[in-house]
Amino acid sequence: MSEGIVHPDTPKAAPRPRFRNAQGAVAPRFIAVVSAVIVENDAERLRALAGKLHESDMGELITALEPDERPRLVDLLGKDFDFTALTEVDDAVREEILADLPAPTVAEGVREIDSDDAVYILKDLPEAKQVEILGRLPVPARAALERSLRYPEESAGRRMQVEYVAVPPDWTVGNAIDHLRKNSDLPDSFYELFVVDAAYLLTGTVGLDRLLRSQRPVKIAEILKEDFHVIRATDDQEEAARLFERYNLVSAPVVDAAGHLLGVLTADDVIDVIEEEATEDIKALGGVASDEQISDSVWSIARGRFSWLAVNLVTAILASAVIGLFEGPLQKMVALAVLMPVVASQGGNATTQTMTVAVRALATRELGPNNAWRVIGRELMVGLLNGLAFAVIMGVVAVAWFRVPDLGIVIGLAMLINLIAAALGGILIPLTMRRLRVDPAVASSPFVTTVTDVVGFFAFLGLASWWFGLN
């Protein structure tokens, strides 16, 4: 048979199904084929299907598989499985997979990935298994991971990558270039060289662009950048991300308190931090635990949400108590019961708008002592203008609905009062929480809702009782 010609009787390999469907999600057909291959224990076919998937695509595939199929996929792929994919799945999914994998398999996997990804995978493991896995790693790698794991949960030390390129200042550009070409034990990706002295104190940085544009005999000391930005290993990861955003950094060195170089933070790590912090803020505003994952069990989700709902129940009872004070007027004039939710609801929506902007501005440091009063004044004017507009609108609606002209005046005044209260509550409560060192995203929501409910009900029913003599 001639080379390159396939005989008609030669069986052909099954075509590889598309990974994504038209909507951009993992195709159900692909998931079904992978699942069937896992059941058949066909490692060769599985490697052909999924062995070369990008880590993020592999993470999406893992999430789509049944729980009992996930560790089998890792086992069948063997060395073709990139453990970095486990950083792309929910914490609950990752913990389930790692619980089913033997320590030698995990140790072999984390040995092949960047240190920051290895720390991310190991951080939530039980201490006994963590120690067992670390014990199977080479001493230098184990020491580096143990040091990173000792830093606080959301610190730069936890996020840093300990693989970097450091050179002495007395090297020439030629020495540095030759070192980069010949040394195989270098990071897969890097953007600058870190210049250190004999004690490993960081003295400067040299970007790859500047290195390659300099002549070989030039000393590194002559081209290093001395006004660089450093991050302390103990710095909060959100502060580190803000530094990247402010100065448009691609990477930044991480040092200890004395200035010794420990590692490097890169832009891809910072993107993850920004996403995590934004997600935390959004969840906190909704009263959802920051560690809640979409893959969590019903029981764990219900338990996590219960406490926040309990707080909201207390505030709702308080608002109901205000309504109870006006039981007599409500019985005498049914229109009040029909219209009072409108006042409270409009105030609640307005205060949510103000609170969302305020909490986000506090998180990004756009709102602080220097401009707080100006922002408070602006929100007050916004509340006044919207209050006047909706007072007129709702006044007309109330008159047309119930044919009582005075009722339009009462609900209009109540709407104006409540929207002004909503504006002030939405900005002052987050500022007060920050002053008390309480996370505004977590604590503001039930308080601002209570303010608008209580003020709205009290203003409307109180004004109506006085105006119509319904006491």
C-alpha positions as CSV (number, residue, x, y, z in Angstrom):
1,M,0.0,0.0,0.0
2,S,1.4,3.4,-1.0
3,E,2.3,5.9,1.7
4,G,-0.4,8.4,2.4
5,I,-3.2,6.2,0.8
6,V,-5.9,4.8,3.1
7,H,-7.2,1.4,2.2
8,P,-11.0,1.2,2.0
9,D,-11.2,-1.5,4.6
10,T,-9.1,0.5,7.1
11,P,-11.4,1.6,10.0
12,K,-11.5,5.4,10.4
13,A,-11.3,7.1,13.8
14,A,-14.6,8.6,15.0
15,P,-14.8,12.3,14.2
16,R,-14.1,14.6,17.1
17,P,-17.4,16.4,18.0
18,R,-17.4,20.2,18.4
19,F,-16.5,21.4,21.8
20,R,-18.9,24.4,21.8
21,N,-22.4,24.8,20.4
22,A,-23.8,27.9,18.6
23,Q,-24.5,29.6,21.9
24,G,-20.9,29.4,23.1
25,A,-21.5,26.8,25.8
26,V,-20.0,23.3,26.0
27,A,-21.9,21.2,23.4
28,P,-24.2,18.5,25.0
29,R,-22.9,16.1,22.3
30,F,-19.3,16.6,23.3
31,I,-20.2,16.1,27.0
32,A,-22.1,12.9,26.1
33,V,-19.2,11.5,24.1
34,V,-16.6,12.3,26.8
35,S,-18.9,10.8,29.4
36,A,-19.2,7.6,27.3
37,V,-15.5,7.4,26.8
38,I,-14.9,7.7,30.6
39,V,-17.4,4.9,31.3
40,E,-15.5,2.7,28.8
41,N,-12.1,3.6,30.4
42,D,-10.8,4.5,27.0
43,A,-7.8,6.6,27.9
44,E,-6.5,6.9,24.3
45,R,-9.8,8.1,23.0
46,L,-10.2,10.6,25.9
47,R,-6.7,12.1,25.2
48,A,-7.7,12.5,21.6
49,L,-10.9,14.3,22.6
50,A,-9.9,16.4,25.5
51,G,-6.1,16.1,26.0
52,K,-5.3,19.4,24.3
53,L,-8.1,21.5,25.6
54,H,-7.2,24.9,27.1
55,E,-7.3,24.9,30.9
56,S,-10.4,27.1,31.0
57,D,-12.2,24.9,28.5
58,M,-11.2,21.8,30.5
59,G,-12.6,23.5,33.6
60,E,-15.8,24.1,31.8
61,L,-15.9,20.5,30.7
62,I,-15.2,19.2,34.3
63,T,-18.1,21.3,35.7
64,A,-20.5,19.9,33.0
65,L,-19.6,16.2,33.9
66,E,-21.3,14.2,36.6
67,P,-19.5,14.3,39.9
68,D,-18.3,10.7,39.8
69,E,-16.9,11.2,36.3
70,R,-14.6,14.1,37.2
71,P,-11.8,12.2,39.1
72,R,-12.0,9.4,36.4
73,L,-11.3,12.0,33.7
74,V,-8.2,13.2,35.6
75,D,-7.0,9.6,36.2
76,L,-7.5,8.6,32.5
77,L,-5.8,11.6,31.1
78,G,-2.8,11.1,33.4
79,K,0.1,13.3,32.4
80,D,-2.0,15.0,29.7
81,F,-4.2,16.5,32.4
82,D,-3.2,20.1,33.2
83,F,-3.9,20.7,36.9
84,T,-4.2,24.4,36.2
85,A,-7.8,23.5,35.0
86,L,-8.7,23.0,38.6
87,T,-8.3,26.7,39.2
88,E,-11.1,27.3,36.7
89,V,-13.8,25.4,38.6
90,D,-15.9,26.2,41.7
91,D,-14.3,25.6,45.0
92,A,-16.8,22.8,45.8
93,V,-16.1,21.0,42.6
94,R,-12.4,21.2,43.1
95,E,-12.6,20.0,46.6
96,E,-14.7,17.0,45.6
97,I,-12.2,16.0,42.8
98,L,-9.1,16.4,45.1
99,A,-10.8,14.4,47.8
100,D,-11.1,11.5,45.4
101,L,-7.6,11.7,43.9
102,P,-4.7,10.0,45.7
103,A,-2.0,12.3,47.1
104,P,0.7,11.0,44.7
105,T,-1.5,12.0,41.7
106,V,-2.1,15.5,43.1
107,A,1.6,15.9,44.0
108,E,2.6,15.0,40.5
109,G,0.1,17.4,39.0
110,V,0.9,20.5,41.1
111,R,4.7,19.9,40.5
112,E,4.1,20.7,36.8
113,I,2.2,24.0,37.2
114,D,3.0,27.5,38.3
115,S,3.4,28.0,42.1
116,D,0.5,30.5,42.4
117,D,-1.9,27.9,40.8
118,A,-0.5,25.2,43.0
119,V,-1.2,27.3,46.1
120,Y,-4.7,28.0,44.9
121,I,-5.4,24.3,44.5
122,L,-3.8,23.3,47.8
123,K,-5.2,26.0,50.0
124,D,-8.5,24.4,50.9
125,L,-7.3,20.9,51.4
126,P,-7.4,19.3,54.8
127,E,-4.2,19.9,56.6
128,A,-3.2,16.2,56.7
129,K,-3.6,15.7,52.9
130,Q,-1.9,19.0,52.3
131,V,1.1,17.9,54.3
132,E,1.2,14.5,52.5
133,I,1.1,16.2,49.1
134,L,3.8,18.7,50.0
135,G,6.0,15.9,51.4
136,R,6.1,14.3,47.9
137,L,7.5,17.5,46.3
138,P,11.1,18.4,45.8
139,V,12.5,20.4,48.8
140,P,12.8,23.8,47.0
141,A,9.2,23.6,45.5
142,R,7.8,22.4,48.9
143,A,9.5,25.3,50.8
144,A,8.2,27.9,48.3
145,L,4.6,26.5,48.5
146,E,4.7,26.3,52.3
147,R,5.9,29.9,52.5
148,S,3.1,31.1,50.3
149,L,0.5,29.1,52.2
150,R,1.5,30.8,55.4
151,Y,0.4,34.2,54.1
152,P,-3.2,35.4,54.8
153,E,-6.0,34.1,52.6
154,E,-6.4,37.3,50.4
155,S,-2.9,38.6,50.5
156,A,-0.5,39.2,47.7
157,G,1.8,36.5,49.1
158,R,-0.9,34.0,48.4
159,R,-1.3,35.2,44.8
160,M,2.4,35.6,43.9
161,Q,4.3,33.3,41.6
162,V,7.7,32.3,42.9
163,E,9.0,31.6,39.4
164,Y,10.8,34.7,38.1
165,V,14.0,35.9,36.5
166,A,16.5,37.7,38.7
167,V,20.0,39.0,37.6
168,P,22.8,40.9,39.4
169,P,23.5,44.5,38.4
170,D,27.0,43.8,37.3
171,W,25.9,41.5,34.5
172,T,26.0,42.8,31.0
173,V,23.0,42.8,28.6
174,G,24.8,40.0,26.8
175,N,25.1,37.9,30.0
176,A,21.4,38.3,30.7
177,I,20.3,37.4,27.1
178,D,22.6,34.3,27.1
179,H,21.1,33.3,30.5
180,L,17.6,33.5,29.1
181,R,18.5,31.5,26.1
182,K,20.4,28.7,27.8
183,N,18.5,28.3,31.1
184,S,15.6,25.8,30.8
185,D,14.5,26.4,34.4
186,L,12.7,29.7,33.7
187,P,9.0,30.7,33.9
188,D,6.9,30.0,30.8
189,S,6.0,33.6,30.5
190,F,7.7,36.7,32.0
191,Y,7.8,40.4,31.1
192,E,10.8,41.9,33.0
193,L,14.0,41.0,34.8
194,F,14.4,41.8,38.5
195,V,17.8,43.1,39.5
196,V,18.9,42.0,43.0
197,D,22.1,42.4,45.0
198,A,24.0,39.6,46.8
199,A,21.5,39.6,49.6
200,Y,18.6,39.3,47.2
201,L,17.4,42.9,47.9
202,L,15.5,44.3,45.0
203,T,17.3,47.2,43.4
204,G,15.5,47.7,40.1
205,T,13.7,46.1,37.1
206,V,14.5,45.8,33.4
207,G,11.7,45.3,30.9
208,L,12.4,42.9,28.1
209,D,11.8,45.6,25.6
210,R,14.6,47.7,27.1
211,L,16.9,44.7,27.4
212,L,16.6,43.7,23.8
213,R,17.1,47.3,22.6
214,S,20.4,47.7,24.5
215,Q,23.8,46.7,23.3
216,R,25.3,43.5,24.7
217,P,28.3,45.2,26.5
218,V,26.0,47.6,28.4
219,K,25.8,46.8,32.2
220,I,22.4,45.9,33.6
221,A,23.0,48.6,36.3
222,E,23.0,51.2,33.5
223,I,19.5,50.4,32.1
224,L,17.6,49.3,35.2
225,K,14.5,51.1,36.2
226,E,14.7,52.4,39.8
227,D,11.3,54.0,40.2
228,F,9.4,50.7,40.0
229,H,6.3,49.7,42.0
230,V,6.6,47.0,44.6
231,I,4.0,45.0,46.5
232,R,4.5,43.7,50.0
233,A,3.7,40.0,50.5
234,T,1.3,41.0,53.3
235,D,-0.6,43.6,51.2
236,D,-4.2,42.9,50.6
237,Q,-4.8,41.5,47.1
238,E,-7.3,44.2,46.4
239,E,-4.7,46.9,47.1
240,A,-2.3,45.1,44.8
241,A,-5.0,45.0,42.0
242,R,-5.6,48.7,42.5
243,L,-1.9,49.4,42.0
244,F,-2.0,47.5,38.7
245,E,-5.0,49.5,37.6
246,R,-3.6,52.9,38.6
247,Y,-0.2,52.4,36.9
248,N,-1.2,50.1,34.0
249,L,1.2,47.4,35.2
250,V,1.8,44.0,33.5
251,S,3.7,42.6,36.4
252,A,5.1,43.7,39.7
253,P,7.7,42.3,42.2
254,V,6.5,41.0,45.6
255,V,8.9,41.6,48.5
256,D,9.1,41.0,52.2
257,A,9.2,43.7,54.9
258,A,13.0,44.1,54.4
259,G,12.8,44.4,50.6
260,H,14.0,40.9,49.7
261,L,12.5,39.6,46.4
262,L,10.0,36.8,47.0
263,G,8.0,36.5,43.8
264,V,6.0,38.3,41.1
265,L,2.3,39.2,40.5
266,T,1.2,39.2,36.9
267,A,-1.8,40.8,35.2
268,D,-3.6,37.4,34.8
269,D,-3.6,37.0,38.6
270,V,-4.9,40.5,39.0
271,I,-7.8,40.0,36.6
272,D,-8.9,37.0,38.8
273,V,-8.6,39.2,41.9
274,I,-10.7,42.0,40.4
275,E,-13.4,39.4,39.3
276,E,-13.4,37.9,42.8
277,E,-13.6,41.2,44.6
278,A,-16.4,42.4,42.3
279,T,-18.3,39.1,42.8
280,E,-18.0,39.4,46.6
281,D,-19.4,43.0,46.5
282,I,-22.3,41.9,44.3
283,K,-23.1,38.9,46.5
284,A,-22.8,41.0,49.7
285,L,-25.3,43.6,48.3
286,G,-27.7,40.8,47.8
287,G,-27.1,39.2,51.2
288,V,-25.4,36.2,49.8
289,A,-22.3,34.6,51.4
290,S,-19.1,35.5,49.5
291,D,-18.1,31.8,49.3
292,E,-21.4,30.6,47.9
293,Q,-20.9,28.7,44.6
294,I,-23.4,27.7,42.0
295,S,-22.4,24.0,42.6
296,D,-23.1,24.1,46.3
297,S,-25.7,21.8,47.8
298,V,-29.2,22.9,48.7
299,W,-28.6,22.6,52.4
300,S,-25.4,24.7,52.4
301,I,-27.0,27.5,50.3
302,A,-30.1,27.6,52.5
303,R,-28.0,27.7,55.6
304,G,-25.8,30.5,54.3
305,R,-28.7,32.7,53.3
306,F,-30.8,32.1,56.4
307,S,-29.0,34.6,58.7
308,W,-29.3,37.5,56.2
309,L,-33.0,36.7,55.7
310,A,-33.5,36.7,59.4
311,V,-32.0,40.2,59.7
312,N,-34.4,41.3,56.9
313,L,-37.3,39.8,58.7
314,V,-36.5,41.9,61.8
315,T,-36.5,45.0,59.7
316,A,-39.7,44.0,58.0
317,I,-41.4,43.5,61.3
318,L,-40.2,47.0,62.3
319,A,-41.9,48.5,59.2
320,S,-45.0,46.5,59.9
321,A,-45.1,47.9,63.4
322,V,-45.2,51.4,61.9
323,I,-48.2,50.4,59.9
324,G,-49.8,49.1,63.0
325,L,-49.7,52.5,64.5
326,F,-52.2,53.7,61.9
327,E,-54.6,50.8,62.1
328,G,-57.6,53.2,62.6
329,P,-56.9,55.4,59.6
330,L,-56.4,52.4,57.4
331,Q,-59.8,51.0,58.4
332,K,-61.5,54.3,57.7
333,M,-59.8,54.9,54.3
334,V,-59.0,51.9,52.2
335,A,-57.2,54.0,49.6
336,L,-54.3,54.4,52.1
337,A,-53.8,50.6,52.1
338,V,-53.8,50.5,48.4
339,L,-51.3,53.4,47.9
340,M,-48.8,53.0,50.8
341,P,-46.8,50.2,49.1
342,V,-46.2,52.5,46.2
343,V,-44.4,55.1,48.4
344,A,-42.3,52.5,50.2
345,S,-41.4,50.6,47.0
346,Q,-40.4,53.8,45.1
347,G,-38.2,54.8,48.1
348,G,-36.6,51.3,48.2
349,N,-35.7,51.4,44.5
350,A,-34.3,54.9,44.8
351,T,-32.1,54.1,47.8
352,T,-30.9,50.9,46.1
353,Q,-29.6,53.0,43.2
354,T,-27.8,55.5,45.6
355,M,-26.4,52.7,47.8
356,T,-25.1,50.7,44.8
357,V,-23.2,53.7,43.5
358,A,-21.9,54.6,47.0
359,V,-20.7,51.1,47.9
360,R,-18.9,50.7,44.5
361,A,-17.3,54.2,44.9
362,L,-16.1,53.3,48.4
363,A,-14.7,50.0,47.1
364,T,-12.7,51.7,44.3
365,R,-11.7,54.6,46.6
366,E,-13.5,57.1,44.4
367,L,-15.5,58.2,47.4
368,G,-13.6,59.4,50.5
369,P,-13.3,62.2,53.0
370,N,-12.2,64.7,50.4
371,N,-15.4,64.6,48.3
372,A,-17.9,63.0,50.7
373,W,-19.9,66.2,51.4
374,R,-20.0,67.1,47.7
375,V,-21.4,63.6,46.8
376,I,-23.9,63.8,49.7
377,G,-25.1,67.2,48.4
378,R,-25.4,65.9,44.9
379,E,-27.4,62.8,46.0
380,L,-29.7,65.1,48.1
381,M,-30.4,67.2,45.0
382,V,-31.0,64.1,42.9
383,G,-33.5,62.9,45.6
384,L,-35.2,66.3,45.6
385,L,-35.6,66.5,41.8
386,N,-36.8,62.9,41.5
387,G,-39.1,63.4,44.5
388,L,-40.7,66.5,43.0
389,A,-41.2,64.7,39.7
390,F,-42.7,61.5,41.1
391,A,-44.8,63.6,43.6
392,V,-46.6,65.2,40.7
393,I,-46.9,61.9,38.8
394,M,-48.3,60.0,41.7
395,G,-50.5,62.8,42.8
396,V,-52.2,62.9,39.5
397,V,-52.6,59.1,39.5
398,A,-54.1,59.1,43.0
399,V,-56.6,61.8,42.1
400,A,-57.6,60.1,38.9
401,W,-57.9,56.7,40.7
402,F,-59.8,57.6,43.8
403,R,-61.3,61.0,42.9
404,V,-60.1,62.6,46.1
405,P,-58.0,65.7,45.3
406,D,-56.5,66.0,48.8
407,L,-55.2,62.4,48.6
408,G,-53.0,63.5,45.6
409,I,-51.4,66.2,47.8
410,V,-50.8,63.8,50.7
411,I,-49.2,61.1,48.6
412,G,-47.1,63.7,46.6
413,L,-45.7,65.1,49.9
414,A,-45.0,61.6,51.2
415,M,-43.2,60.6,47.9
416,L,-41.1,63.8,48.1
417,I,-40.1,63.1,51.7
418,N,-39.3,59.4,51.1
419,L,-37.2,60.0,48.0
420,I,-35.1,62.6,49.9
421,A,-34.7,60.1,52.8
422,A,-33.8,57.4,50.3
423,A,-31.1,59.6,48.8
424,L,-29.6,60.5,52.2
425,G,-29.9,56.9,53.6
426,G,-28.3,55.4,50.5
427,I,-25.2,57.6,50.8
428,L,-24.9,58.2,54.6
429,I,-25.4,54.6,55.7
430,P,-22.5,53.2,53.6
431,L,-20.3,56.1,54.7
432,T,-21.2,55.4,58.3
433,M,-20.5,51.7,57.9
434,R,-17.1,52.4,56.4
435,R,-16.4,54.8,59.3
436,L,-17.2,52.0,61.8
437,R,-14.9,49.7,59.8
438,V,-17.8,47.5,58.7
439,D,-18.0,46.4,55.1
440,P,-20.6,48.7,53.5
441,A,-21.5,46.1,50.9
442,V,-22.4,43.6,53.6
443,A,-24.2,45.7,56.2
444,S,-25.9,48.6,54.2
445,S,-28.8,46.8,52.5
446,P,-31.1,46.0,55.4
447,F,-30.6,49.4,57.0
448,V,-31.3,51.5,54.0
449,T,-34.4,49.3,53.2
450,T,-35.6,49.9,56.7
451,V,-35.1,53.6,56.4
452,T,-37.2,53.9,53.3
453,D,-40.0,51.6,54.5
454,V,-40.3,53.3,57.9
455,V,-40.0,56.8,56.6
456,G,-42.4,56.0,53.6
457,F,-45.1,54.4,55.7
458,F,-44.8,57.0,58.5
459,A,-44.8,60.0,56.2
460,F,-47.8,58.8,54.1
461,L,-50.0,57.4,56.9
462,G,-49.0,60.2,59.3
463,L,-49.8,63.0,56.8
464,A,-53.0,61.3,55.8
465,S,-54.1,60.9,59.4
466,W,-53.4,64.6,60.1
467,W,-54.8,65.9,56.8
468,F,-58.1,63.9,56.8
469,G,-58.5,63.9,60.6
470,L,-58.5,60.0,60.7
471,N,-57.0,59.6,64.2
